[in-house]
Amino acid sequence: MKFEPGKKRYNDYPTFFKTLFQERVQKLSIDGGFTCPNRDGSKGVGGCSFCNNESFNPDYCRAVRGITEQIDEGIRFFARKYKGQKYLAYFQAYSNTYASLDVLKLRYEEALAHPMISGLVIGTRPDVVSEEILDYLEELAQRYYVCVEYGVESANDTILRQINRGHDFAVAEQTIRATAEHGITIGAHLIFGLPGESRESMLEGAIRLCELPIQVLKLHQLQIVKGTRLAEQYLENPALFHLYTLDEYLDFVVEVIERIRSDVYLERFVNQSPSEYLIAPQWGIKNFEFTAKLDKRLEELDTWQGRLKS
């Protein structure tokens, strides 16, 4: 990877969008009224042990309002900050391919019918995407920007079982490769700090994931959020958890960046749940503030994305 003085030492997400759209693009979170197979009993109940969707859904994003209404309200919210931009409908809550194809078509195409929407970002699990769905998304991707964002969370199967994920890493690998064969943009998501996972395992998992044909990677630190099984476990036995300090996590993200493919775009490094939900860690930092610290650390160390990739 080449970089210029004053520029990022990694591929950042805004650059990815500017390359595609030549202007600023804003994702609007949409709740399409879906659920998950490890919530409704088909694979399990209770959902992933870390998950409380209420902790990351914005206020305008509620399925009871309908997709068009959520888009309108989201645009009103962001239009106060940014003028003249494009919007993507981000189906975020739960598993947004977990329905019949007819249902998916109705919900996706309602979003795409909105005059301000230029494409879709579809957050889902790798075990609820069929060949039929991929064929349909391939057709859409010929007319719109379409990105499928897979929650992988960890490449360690023992950890995936412990968090009640309901699938192993082989499923993620298979589905990502199948999605790439359909020419669809792929994002993937990892959580660092899940209980029982070592630093070495997390680093190896990030490298393995980035060897797959993904274009976008999202990272964030483990957060203990109220209303989750993980919160119950933490309150019962906090010694089972190693919650990163901000500086520890910053150093680990640098290690990840140095060792992954240089052409993967990095969308996010941290997440901050609302204070009414968050138990720990209490960093009090937003993504852009963390990014500024990361930029500074990379410059201090004179390192960059892919520098140590073997």
C-alpha positions in Angstrom: 0.0 0.0 0.0 1.3 3.4 -0.9 0.4 6.5 1.2 1.2 10.2 1.0 2.2 12.5 3.8 -1.0 13.8 5.5 -3.1 11.0 4.1 -4.4 7.9 5.8 -2.1 5.0 6.4 -5.0 2.6 5.7 -7.9 2.4 3.3 -10.7 4.3 4.9 -14.4 3.9 4.2 -15.2 7.5 3.0 -12.6 7.1 0.3 -14.3 3.9 -0.8 -17.6 5.7 -1.2 -16.0 8.7 -2.9 -14.5 6.4 -5.4 -18.0 4.9 -6.1 -20.2 8.0 -5.9 -17.9 11.0 -6.2 -19.7 12.6 -3.3 -20.7 12.1 0.4 -22.9 9.1 1.1 -24.9 8.5 4.3 -26.2 5.2 5.5 -29.7 5.3 7.0 -30.4 2.5 9.5 -33.7 0.7 8.7 -35.5 -1.8 10.8 -37.2 -4.1 8.4 -39.1 -6.1 11.0 -36.9 -9.3 10.7 -35.7 -11.7 13.4 -32.9 -14.2 13.7 -32.8 -18.0 13.6 -31.2 -18.2 17.0 -34.0 -16.2 18.4 -37.1 -17.8 16.9 -36.2 -21.4 17.8 -35.1 -22.6 14.4 -31.5 -22.8 15.6 -31.8 -21.6 19.2 -33.4 -19.0 21.5 -32.1 -15.9 23.2 -30.0 -14.7 20.3 -26.3 -14.1 20.5 -25.1 -13.5 24.0 -23.7 -10.0 23.3 -26.7 -8.7 21.3 -29.3 -6.1 22.3 -30.5 -4.4 19.1 -32.1 -1.6 21.1 -28.6 -0.4 22.0 -27.6 0.4 18.5 -30.8 1.2 16.6 -31.2 5.0 16.2 -34.5 6.5 17.4 -35.9 6.9 13.9 -35.2 3.2 13.1 -38.3 1.3 14.3 -40.1 -1.3 12.2 -43.5 -0.1 13.4 -43.0 3.1 11.4 -42.6 1.4 8.0 -39.6 1.6 5.7 -40.5 4.8 3.8 -41.3 6.7 7.0 -38.0 5.6 8.6 -36.1 6.8 5.5 -37.9 10.1 5.5 -37.1 10.7 9.2 -33.5 9.6 8.7 -33.1 12.1 5.9 -34.6 14.9 7.9 -32.1 14.1 10.7 -29.0 14.0 8.5 -30.0 16.9 6.2 -29.5 19.3 9.0 -25.9 18.3 9.1 -25.0 17.7 5.5 -26.4 19.2 2.3 -26.6 17.5 -1.1 -25.6 13.9 -0.4 -26.7 10.4 -1.4 -28.3 7.9 1.0 -28.1 4.2 1.3 -30.8 2.1 3.1 -29.0 0.2 5.7 -31.1 -2.8 6.8 -29.4 -3.2 10.2 -31.6 -4.7 12.9 -31.4 -8.5 13.3 -30.9 -10.8 10.2 -32.1 -9.0 7.1 -32.1 -11.9 4.7 -34.1 -14.1 7.1 -37.4 -14.2 5.3 -38.9 -15.5 2.0 -37.7 -14.0 -1.2 -41.1 -12.4 -1.8 -40.9 -10.6 1.6 -37.3 -9.5 0.9 -38.3 -8.1 -2.5 -41.1 -6.1 -1.0 -38.9 -4.5 1.7 -35.8 -3.9 -0.3 -37.7 -2.5 -3.3 -39.8 -0.2 -1.1 -36.5 1.3 0.1 -35.1 1.6 -3.4 -38.3 3.2 -4.7 -37.5 6.3 -2.5 -36.0 9.0 -4.7 -33.2 9.8 -2.3 -32.0 6.2 -1.9 -29.1 5.0 -4.2 -28.6 1.5 -2.9 -28.8 -1.0 -0.1 -26.5 -2.3 2.7 -27.9 -5.5 4.1 -26.7 -6.7 7.5 -27.2 -10.4 8.0 -25.8 -13.7 9.2 -23.9 -16.0 6.8 -26.2 -18.9 7.5 -29.4 -17.3 6.2 -28.4 -16.4 2.7 -29.5 -18.8 0.0 -28.5 -19.1 -3.7 -31.9 -17.8 -4.6 -31.4 -14.7 -2.5 -27.9 -14.2 -4.0 -29.3 -14.5 -7.5 -31.8 -11.7 -6.7 -29.2 -9.5 -5.1 -27.0 -9.9 -8.1 -29.8 -8.6 -10.3 -30.2 -5.6 -8.0 -26.5 -4.9 -8.0 -26.6 -4.4 -11.7 -28.8 -1.3 -11.1 -27.9 -0.1 -7.6 -25.1 -0.2 -5.1 -25.7 -3.4 -3.0 -23.5 -4.5 -0.1 -24.1 -7.5 2.0 -22.6 -7.1 5.5 -22.0 -10.3 7.3 -21.7 -10.6 11.0 -18.8 -13.0 11.4 -17.8 -11.8 14.9 -15.0 -14.4 15.4 -13.2 -17.0 13.3 -12.8 -19.2 16.4 -15.5 -21.9 16.4 -15.3 -22.5 20.2 -16.0 -18.8 20.8 -18.9 -18.9 18.3 -20.5 -21.7 20.2 -20.0 -20.0 23.5 -21.8 -16.8 22.3 -24.7 -18.8 20.9 -23.9 -17.8 17.4 -25.5 -20.8 15.7 -23.0 -21.3 12.9 -19.3 -21.9 12.5 -16.6 -20.0 10.6 -16.7 -22.5 7.7 -20.3 -21.3 7.0 -19.1 -17.7 6.9 -16.2 -18.6 4.5 -18.5 -20.6 2.2 -21.2 -17.8 2.1 -18.7 -15.0 1.5 -17.1 -16.9 -1.4 -20.6 -17.6 -2.9 -21.5 -13.9 -2.5 -18.3 -12.8 -4.3 -19.1 -15.2 -7.2 -22.3 -13.2 -7.7 -20.4 -9.9 -8.0 -21.9 -8.4 -4.8 -19.9 -6.1 -2.6 -19.2 -7.7 0.8 -18.6 -6.3 4.2 -17.7 -8.3 7.3 -17.8 -7.6 11.0 -15.6 -8.7 13.9 -15.8 -8.2 17.7 -12.6 -8.1 19.6 -12.6 -9.2 23.2 -15.2 -11.9 23.4 -14.7 -13.9 26.6 -12.2 -16.7 26.3 -10.7 -15.6 23.0 -7.0 -14.9 23.1 -5.2 -12.0 21.4 -3.5 -14.5 19.1 -6.8 -16.1 18.1 -8.4 -12.7 17.3 -5.4 -11.6 15.2 -5.4 -14.8 13.3 -9.1 -14.6 12.8 -8.9 -11.1 11.3 -6.1 -12.2 9.0 -8.2 -15.3 7.9 -11.3 -13.2 7.3 -9.4 -10.7 5.2 -8.0 -13.4 3.0 -11.6 -14.0 1.9 -13.0 -11.8 -1.0 -14.4 -9.0 1.2 -14.1 -5.3 0.4 -15.1 -3.7 3.7 -14.2 -4.6 7.3 -15.9 -3.3 10.5 -14.4 -3.8 13.9 -15.4 -3.0 17.4 -14.5 -3.7 21.0 -16.6 -6.0 23.1 -19.1 -4.0 25.1 -21.1 -5.4 28.0 -24.7 -4.2 27.3 -27.7 -4.4 29.5 -30.4 -6.9 28.6 -27.9 -9.5 27.2 -26.8 -12.9 28.5 -23.2 -11.6 28.4 -24.2 -8.9 30.9 -25.5 -11.5 33.2 -22.3 -13.5 32.9 -20.2 -10.4 33.5 -22.1 -9.4 36.6 -21.8 -13.0 37.9 -18.1 -13.4 37.2 -16.3 -10.4 35.8 -12.9 -12.3 36.1 -13.9 -14.3 33.0 -13.7 -11.1 30.9 -10.7 -9.2 29.7 -12.1 -5.8 28.8 -9.5 -3.8 26.9 -8.4 -0.4 28.0 -8.5 2.2 25.3 -4.7 2.1 24.8 -4.6 -1.7 24.7 -7.3 -1.8 22.1 -5.6 0.9 20.1 -2.3 -1.1 20.0 -4.2 -4.2 19.0 -6.0 -2.5 16.1 -2.6 -1.3 14.9 -1.4 -5.0 14.9 -4.5 -6.0 12.9 -4.0 -3.2 10.3 -0.4 -4.1 9.8 -1.2 -7.7 8.9 -4.3 -7.6 6.8 -4.7 -7.2 3.0 -3.8 -3.6 2.0 -6.9 -3.2 -0.3 -9.6 -3.9 2.3 -11.5 -0.8 3.3 -11.8 -0.2 7.0 -15.2 1.3 8.0 -15.2 1.4 11.7 -12.9 0.6 14.7 -15.1 1.1 17.8 -18.7 1.4 18.8 -20.2 3.3 21.7 -23.5 2.0 23.0 -25.8 4.6 24.7 -25.0 5.3 28.3 -28.3 3.9 29.5 -27.3 0.5 28.0 -23.5 0.3 28.5 -22.1 -1.4 31.5 -18.4 -1.7 30.5 -15.9 -0.6 29.2 -16.7 3.1 29.8 -14.3 4.7 27.3 -16.6 7.6 26.4 -15.1 7.8 22.9 -16.7 8.1 19.5 -15.4 6.5 16.3 -14.0 9.7 14.9 -12.1 10.4 18.1 -10.7 6.9 18.1 -9.7 7.3 14.4 -7.8 10.5 15.2 -5.8 8.6 17.9 -5.2 5.7 15.5 -4.0 8.0 12.8 -1.5 9.5 15.2 -0.3 6.1 16.5 0.3 4.8 13.0 2.3 7.9 12.2 4.3 7.6 15.4 5.1 4.0 14.6 5.7 4.7 10.9 3.5 1.8 9.9 0.6 1.2 7.6 -2.0 -1.3 6.4 -0.5 -4.6 5.2 3.1 -3.7 6.2 3.6 -7.0 8.0 1.4 -9.2 5.9 3.2 -12.4 5.2 
